[in-house]
Amino acid sequence: MGLWSMISQNFPSASLDARQESELVDVILEQHGAELSRADFVETLLQLLEDIAGFENPTPATLELLGQRLWDEYRSEYPKAQ
């Protein structure tokens, strides 16, 4: 079973805890590296969210909040990201 398969099975519908958010950042880093622009990061996040029940079509407000938290984590742990 791949990393993403294990993660997607562990997400409760429409809520993510800090561990799950960190796992999403880890998946993005594993698949795309630490050099994504913010726009590319958000696009990648949207693609991953499509496979998580309750997050297939996030509202703009949900996407903005989640995107900002995850972008901040991505940038803080990996300062080379754009």
JOKA-V100965 format. One record per residue. RES is the residue in three letters. SS is DSSP state (~ for helix, > for strand, _ for the rest). Layout:
RES/SS  RES/SS
//
This chain:
MET/_  GLY/_  LEU/~  TRP/~  SER/~  MET/~  ILE/~  SER/~  GLN/~  ASN/_  PHE/_  PRO/_  SER/_  ALA/_  SER/_  LEU/_  ASP/_  ALA/~  ARG/~  GLN/~  GLU/~  SER/~  GLU/~  LEU/~  VAL/~  ASP/~  VAL/~  ILE/~  LEU/~  GLU/~  GLN/~  HIS/~  GLY/_  ALA/_  GLU/_  LEU/_  SER/_  ARG/~  ALA/~  ASP/~  PHE/~  VAL/~  GLU/~  THR/~  LEU/~  LEU/~  GLN/~  LEU/~  LEU/~  GLU/_  ASP/_  ILE/_  ALA/_  GLY/_  PHE/_  GLU/_  ASN/_  PRO/_  THR/_  PRO/~  ALA/~  THR/~  LEU/~  GLU/~  LEU/~  LEU/~  GLY/~  GLN/~  ARG/~  LEU/~  TRP/~  ASP/~  GLU/~  TYR/~  ARG/~  SER/~  GLU/~  TYR/_  PRO/_  LYS/_  ALA/_  GLN/_
//
